Amino acid sequence: MASAETRKKVRNALLAMQRYSWEQGTAAQAFLESGDSEMVVLLAREAVVRQIADGRAAVLGNLTAVTDPASVGEALLAAAKITGDPSFANAADRLLDWLLHKAPRTRDGVLYHLHDRPQVWVDSFYMAPPFLSAAGHHEEALEQLRGMRRLLLDPATKLLSHIWDDGLGAFARKAFWGVGNGWALAGMTRVIRTLPAERSKERGELIGWVREGVDACLAFVRSDGLFHDVMNDPSTFVETNLSQMLSYVLFRGVAGGWLEKRYLEPADRMRRAAQGKVDRFGLVQGVCASPYFDRPGTASEGQAFFLLMEAAADECPRA
């Protein structure tokens, strides 16, 4: 277990970082799952302040992002419930309207990741479907996950590629980016947690995909509990965040009763590896580094997933 002091330092380092929309959303989700209601409200409030006319929330600098602004959606819903302030519910409704009616898509209805390119990115698994499901649009969330998986899944390895270009009809980046697979598995895990009981068949479908993806990733875990940035390419740098993301998924799955307890061993091993990467300032070192994510360093999403991992571990039974 990470000490209270370590968690506090990781938290403070996260709050000190400048954040784009998906970074604000991932930070807010970390505080939501850690039980810090006051911080959820504060981060959600800033997302409302920076909501633009088309409904996208937490927009700062990058106007091309399509799905990233939806990453703060669940925090908006939570802030509305915590405070009773209608501004949060209104912001969530406007964000939903963006996703459901305005955002650009493929002809099959899969959301593009960017406004200026007809591309589907693996990152979007985490950004939009969890909010759609939390807001009650379960079928749309499921259809997005199915569509993204259909375009990005490699049938041989069961890993997900990074970017499909709909205009080219080919991959813009076929690489099995570790953090990208982490985004996808964490996003599906969050949808599993919000699907209602009557969606047991669909829930089972997602559980199967998560188990398959986890097993595919674990085939590439190093002896130190970390992964290469491109999992099957040992010439790429050693990266920290996928270990945090997978640990989060495994702890949530075991706690939810839909993954076997045998997954606790790799979860604990990867968690220890990530904990060993926290420096004296609370910075999680060795993650895909801001602002370009093409080298090891630090990033707010790395900070957030440390907190998400710890929150999930706290709620996971060991007996």
Number of C-alpha atoms within 10 A of each C-alpha: 12 15 9 9 10 18 19 14 20 25 21 15 18 25 17 10 14 12 22 18 27 25 24 30 29 25 29 28 27 26 22 21 17 17 12 13 17 14 18 26 24 14 23 29 19 14 27 22 13 16 20 17 9 13 24 30 31 29 24 16 10 11 14 13 20 24 27 27 28 31 28 32 32 24 33 32 21 20 26 20 14 14 13 11 11 12 15 25 18 16 25 26 17 19 25 22 15 21 25 15 8 13 22 22 19 15 8 9 15 20 26 24 25 20 15 12 13 19 25 26 25 29 22 25 29 27 26 28 28 31 29 25 22 21 17 14 16 21 15 18 22 22 15 21 25 15 17 24 18 12 20 21 18 14 9 6 13 17 24 28 24 22 23 22 18 18 12 10 10 13 18 17 13 15 18 25 22 28 29 25 26 28 20 24 28 24 24 24 24 18 25 25 15 17 21 15 9 8 13 12 10 17 22 13 14 20 19 14 17 23 18 15 21 21 14 17 24 16 11 18 18 14 10 11 20 25 27 21 28 20 28 17 14 13 10 14 18 19 24 32 30 30 32 30 27 28 33 27 29 33 26 25 24 21 19 16 11 16 19 13 17 10 17 20 12 17 23 18 17 28 26 19 18 27 21 13 15 20 13 10 11 19 24 29 22 21 30 25 18 17 12 8 14 13 17 17 18 22 26 28 24 31 31 29 25 30 26 25 26 24 20 21 24 14 13 19 12 9 4
